[in-house]
Amino acid sequence: MHALSAKAMCAVLLALAPLPLRAEDAELRAALRLGATTTLAADIAAHEAALGHVMDGFGHVSLNGNGLYLATQAGANTARAWTAFRMTEYDGTPHGVSRRLLLGYDVPVMNASRLGLVASLGSAELSNGETVQSRTFSFGPYFKTPVGKYLNLKSWASFSRPVYRIAGATLRAARFGAGARARLERDFGDVRLGSTATLQFSRQVTPGRRSLGGFGITKLDSTLSTRATFLPQNALRPYVDFGMTQGQWSNADGRGDYSAQTLAAGLLWSRQKHSVSVQLDGRQVFDPAQPLKLTTNYRLSF
């Protein structure tokens, strides 16, 4: 009787013991982590870019290299509805595409401030050996207010439940993101100086299922930047931009921190509804491995 009980106990323990991770399971888990990390970064970036564009103010229609923005005509004391679309393509590791459609509505509150709510739909299809598909619905508030004559404060938060599909399995994650931005801008004769400080936090938790396992992704970024724009009253305006970014991250592979410096110089021309910018990215000054990049951007607003 005792021998039989011992054998039964051993069988139960063997059944409960975790099985060795197969090579294909490890590849699935790595592909899911990479896809989740990429889509998290893309969604947060699209959300912040759209809100930054909206809260900076734009015309009834705005089209540029970063997306398409449409808004109802609104004055300082009236409500406004808007929509934005943004798409990002990836040609490295992973490769694929992500898309995001945002719908927002804000109203004037207090003294020259605006409070709004934004909802968005996102989808992505990424491949790195395994194909990871995702769809996301998110919503959250945003707020903009001036402090004195030269300082503006902006903040936002977003809540969502992304859904991932990989190798026939479906997983639901929980995501939270938030950001704050302070901008100080002032003219000194023929030079306009603008300084910006931003803080951004994002956290996503994906529960375990089958062989994919559970994991979390956390990022905290802070950025300081300064831009000097010369001849700010002219149609053609040269500028120099310098910035510093520091951040911390953690995921299933570990944790760490990073820092980077940016340096750029360019020309901005604008007239009526049109603007064109040409910018030379000079990060090579701080990191010789970085290539020099020349980018152009056209914007139409009306």
C-alpha positions as CSV (number, residue, x, y, z in Angstrom):
1,M,0.0,0.0,0.0
2,H,2.8,2.4,0.9
3,A,4.7,1.4,-2.2
4,L,1.6,2.1,-4.4
5,S,1.1,5.5,-2.7
6,A,4.8,6.4,-3.4
7,K,4.4,5.5,-7.0
8,A,1.2,7.5,-7.3
9,M,2.9,10.5,-5.7
10,C,5.8,10.3,-8.1
11,A,3.5,10.2,-11.0
12,V,1.7,13.3,-9.8
13,L,4.9,15.2,-9.3
14,L,6.1,14.3,-12.8
15,A,2.8,15.5,-14.3
16,L,3.1,18.8,-12.5
17,A,6.7,19.4,-13.2
18,P,7.4,21.9,-16.1
19,L,8.4,20.3,-19.3
20,P,11.6,21.3,-21.0
21,L,11.1,24.3,-23.3
22,R,11.2,23.0,-26.9
23,A,13.1,25.0,-29.6
24,E,9.9,25.9,-31.4
25,D,8.3,27.1,-28.2
26,A,11.3,29.4,-27.5
27,E,11.1,30.8,-31.0
28,L,7.3,31.5,-30.6
29,R,8.0,33.2,-27.2
30,A,10.8,35.3,-28.7
31,A,8.6,36.3,-31.7
32,L,5.7,37.3,-29.4
33,R,8.0,39.4,-27.1
34,L,9.5,41.2,-30.1
35,G,6.1,41.8,-31.7
36,A,4.6,43.1,-28.4
37,T,7.6,45.4,-27.8
38,T,7.4,46.8,-31.3
39,T,3.6,47.4,-31.3
40,L,3.8,48.9,-27.9
41,A,6.4,51.4,-29.0
42,A,4.6,52.1,-32.3
43,D,1.2,52.7,-30.6
44,I,2.6,55.0,-27.9
45,A,4.6,57.0,-30.5
46,A,1.5,57.4,-32.7
47,H,-0.7,58.4,-29.8
48,E,1.8,61.0,-28.5
49,A,2.6,62.3,-32.0
50,A,-1.1,62.8,-32.9
51,L,-1.9,64.5,-29.6
52,G,1.2,66.7,-29.8
53,H,0.1,67.7,-33.3
54,V,-3.4,68.4,-32.2
55,M,-2.5,70.3,-29.1
56,D,0.0,72.5,-31.0
57,G,-2.9,73.5,-33.2
58,F,-3.4,72.9,-36.9
59,G,-5.8,73.9,-39.7
60,H,-9.0,72.1,-40.8
61,V,-6.8,69.7,-42.7
62,S,-3.1,68.8,-42.3
63,L,-1.1,66.3,-44.3
64,N,2.6,65.6,-43.7
65,G,5.0,62.7,-43.7
66,N,3.9,61.6,-40.2
67,G,0.2,61.2,-41.0
68,L,-3.1,62.8,-41.9
69,Y,-5.0,65.0,-39.5
70,L,-8.6,66.3,-40.0
71,A,-10.5,68.6,-37.6
72,T,-13.6,70.6,-37.4
73,Q,-13.2,74.4,-37.5
74,A,-13.0,75.7,-33.9
75,G,-12.0,78.9,-32.2
76,A,-10.5,79.3,-28.8
77,N,-13.9,79.1,-27.1
78,T,-15.5,76.3,-29.0
79,A,-15.4,72.6,-29.0
80,R,-13.4,70.6,-31.6
81,A,-13.6,67.1,-33.1
82,W,-10.6,65.6,-34.9
83,T,-9.3,62.4,-36.5
84,A,-5.8,61.3,-37.4
85,F,-4.3,58.3,-39.2
86,R,-0.7,57.1,-39.0
87,M,1.1,54.2,-40.6
88,T,4.6,52.8,-39.8
89,E,6.5,50.4,-42.0
90,Y,9.4,48.1,-40.6
91,D,12.1,46.8,-43.0
92,G,14.5,45.3,-40.4
93,T,13.9,43.0,-37.5
94,P,10.9,42.6,-37.5
95,H,9.5,43.6,-40.8
96,G,5.8,44.5,-41.4
97,V,3.4,47.4,-40.9
98,S,1.4,49.0,-38.1
99,R,-1.6,51.3,-38.5
100,R,-3.5,53.5,-36.1
101,L,-6.7,55.5,-36.5
102,L,-7.5,58.1,-33.7
103,L,-10.7,60.0,-33.0
104,G,-10.7,62.9,-30.5
105,Y,-12.9,65.6,-29.0
106,D,-11.9,68.4,-26.8
107,V,-13.5,71.5,-25.2
108,P,-12.2,74.7,-23.7
109,V,-11.9,74.8,-19.9
110,M,-10.7,77.5,-17.5
111,N,-8.4,80.1,-19.0
112,A,-7.2,79.2,-22.6
113,S,-7.0,75.5,-21.6
114,R,-8.4,72.5,-23.4
115,L,-9.5,69.1,-22.1
116,G,-10.2,66.2,-24.4
117,L,-10.8,62.5,-24.8
118,V,-9.3,60.3,-27.6
119,A,-10.1,56.8,-28.7
120,S,-8.0,54.8,-31.2
121,L,-8.0,51.6,-33.2
122,G,-4.7,50.0,-34.1
123,S,-3.6,46.9,-36.0
124,A,-0.2,45.4,-36.9
125,E,1.2,42.5,-38.8
126,L,4.9,41.8,-38.1
127,S,7.2,38.9,-39.0
128,N,10.4,37.6,-37.6
129,G,10.3,34.0,-38.5
130,E,6.9,33.8,-37.0
131,T,4.0,36.2,-37.9
132,V,2.5,38.1,-35.1
133,Q,-0.8,39.9,-35.6
134,S,-2.2,42.4,-33.2
135,R,-5.2,44.7,-32.8
136,T,-5.7,47.3,-30.1
137,F,-8.5,49.6,-28.9
138,S,-7.4,52.3,-26.5
139,F,-8.9,55.4,-24.9
140,G,-7.8,58.2,-22.6
141,P,-7.8,61.9,-21.7
142,Y,-5.5,64.7,-22.6
143,F,-5.1,68.2,-21.3
144,K,-3.3,71.4,-22.4
145,T,-2.9,74.6,-20.4
146,P,-0.7,77.7,-20.5
147,V,1.3,78.8,-17.5
148,G,2.2,82.4,-17.8
149,K,3.0,84.0,-21.2
150,Y,5.7,81.7,-22.4
151,L,5.2,78.2,-20.9
152,N,2.7,75.5,-22.0
153,L,2.0,72.2,-20.3
154,K,0.5,69.1,-21.9
155,S,-0.3,65.7,-20.5
156,W,-2.1,62.5,-21.6
157,A,-3.0,59.0,-20.5
158,S,-4.1,55.9,-22.4
159,F,-5.6,52.5,-21.4
160,S,-5.9,49.6,-23.8
161,R,-6.2,45.8,-24.1
162,P,-4.2,44.6,-27.1
163,V,-5.0,41.2,-28.6
164,Y,-2.1,39.1,-30.2
165,R,-2.4,36.1,-32.5
166,I,0.6,33.9,-33.1
167,A,0.7,30.3,-34.3
168,G,-3.0,29.9,-33.8
169,A,-2.9,31.1,-30.2
170,T,-4.7,34.3,-29.0
171,L,-3.4,36.3,-26.0
172,R,-4.9,39.5,-24.4
173,A,-2.6,42.0,-22.8
174,A,-3.2,45.0,-20.6
175,R,-1.4,48.3,-21.4
176,F,-1.1,51.7,-19.8
177,G,0.7,54.7,-21.1
178,A,1.1,58.3,-20.0
179,G,3.1,61.4,-20.9
180,A,3.8,65.0,-20.0
181,R,5.4,67.8,-21.9
182,A,6.5,71.3,-20.9
183,R,7.5,73.8,-23.5
184,L,9.0,77.2,-23.0
185,E,9.4,79.5,-26.0
186,R,10.5,83.1,-26.3
187,D,11.8,85.5,-28.9
188,F,15.1,87.4,-28.4
189,G,15.3,89.8,-31.4
190,D,15.9,87.7,-34.5
191,V,16.3,84.4,-32.6
192,R,13.5,82.3,-31.2
193,L,14.5,79.9,-28.4
194,G,12.3,77.0,-27.5
195,S,13.1,74.4,-24.9
196,T,11.1,71.2,-24.3
197,A,11.1,68.7,-21.5
198,T,9.1,65.4,-21.8
199,L,8.5,62.4,-19.6
200,Q,6.9,59.2,-21.0
201,F,5.9,56.0,-19.2
202,S,4.5,52.8,-20.7
203,R,3.7,49.4,-19.2
204,Q,2.3,46.3,-20.8
205,V,1.6,42.9,-19.2
206,T,0.9,39.8,-21.3
207,P,-0.4,36.8,-19.2
208,G,1.0,33.3,-19.8
209,R,-0.8,30.7,-21.9
210,R,0.4,27.3,-23.0
211,S,4.1,27.4,-24.0
212,L,4.2,31.2,-24.6
213,G,4.6,32.2,-20.9
214,G,3.8,35.6,-19.4
215,F,5.9,38.7,-19.5
216,G,5.8,42.4,-18.9
217,I,7.4,45.4,-20.8
218,T,8.1,48.6,-19.0
219,K,9.7,51.8,-20.5
220,L,10.4,55.2,-18.9
221,D,11.9,57.9,-21.1
222,S,12.8,61.6,-20.4
223,T,14.0,64.1,-23.0
224,L,15.4,67.6,-23.0
225,S,15.7,69.5,-26.2
226,T,16.4,73.1,-27.3
227,R,15.9,74.7,-30.7
228,A,17.2,78.0,-31.9
229,T,15.2,79.4,-34.9
230,F,16.7,82.3,-36.7
231,L,14.6,85.1,-38.3
232,P,11.4,83.7,-36.9
233,Q,9.2,86.3,-38.7
234,N,10.5,85.4,-42.2
235,A,9.1,82.8,-44.5
236,L,12.5,81.0,-44.7
237,R,13.8,80.2,-41.2
238,P,17.1,78.2,-40.5
239,Y,17.3,76.4,-37.2
240,V,19.6,74.3,-35.0
241,D,18.3,71.6,-32.6
242,F,20.0,69.8,-29.8
243,G,18.5,67.2,-27.5
244,M,19.3,64.5,-24.9
245,T,17.3,61.4,-24.1
246,Q,17.6,59.1,-21.1
247,G,15.5,56.0,-20.4
248,Q,15.1,52.7,-18.6
249,W,13.5,49.5,-19.8
250,S,12.7,46.1,-18.5
251,N,11.2,43.0,-20.1
252,A,11.4,39.2,-20.1
253,D,15.0,39.4,-21.3
254,G,16.3,41.7,-18.5
255,R,16.5,45.3,-17.7
256,G,18.8,48.2,-18.5
257,D,19.1,51.9,-19.3
258,Y,20.3,54.0,-22.2
259,S,21.1,57.6,-23.2
260,A,21.5,59.4,-26.5
261,Q,22.2,62.8,-27.9
262,T,20.7,64.4,-31.0
263,L,21.9,67.3,-33.1
264,A,20.2,68.6,-36.2
265,A,20.2,71.6,-38.4
266,G,17.7,72.6,-41.1
267,L,15.6,75.0,-43.0
268,L,11.9,75.6,-42.7
269,W,9.9,77.5,-45.4
270,S,6.2,78.2,-44.9
271,R,3.7,80.3,-46.7
272,Q,0.0,80.4,-46.3
273,K,-1.2,76.7,-46.3
274,H,2.2,75.1,-47.3
275,S,5.4,74.4,-45.4
276,V,8.6,72.5,-46.4
277,S,11.4,71.5,-44.1
278,V,14.9,70.1,-44.9
279,Q,16.9,68.7,-42.0
280,L,20.3,67.2,-41.6
281,D,20.6,64.7,-38.8
282,G,24.0,65.2,-37.1
283,R,24.0,62.5,-34.4
284,Q,27.3,61.3,-36.0
285,V,29.0,64.0,-33.9
286,F,28.2,62.0,-30.8
287,D,28.2,58.5,-32.2
288,P,30.4,57.8,-35.3
289,A,28.4,54.7,-36.1
290,Q,25.3,56.9,-36.8
291,P,24.9,57.8,-40.5
292,L,24.2,61.3,-41.7
293,K,20.6,61.7,-42.7
294,L,19.0,64.3,-44.9
295,T,15.2,64.3,-44.6
296,T,12.5,66.5,-46.2
297,N,8.9,67.0,-45.1
298,Y,6.0,68.7,-46.8
299,R,3.0,69.8,-44.9
300,L,-0.3,71.1,-46.1
301,S,-2.7,72.8,-43.7
302,F,-5.9,74.6,-44.2
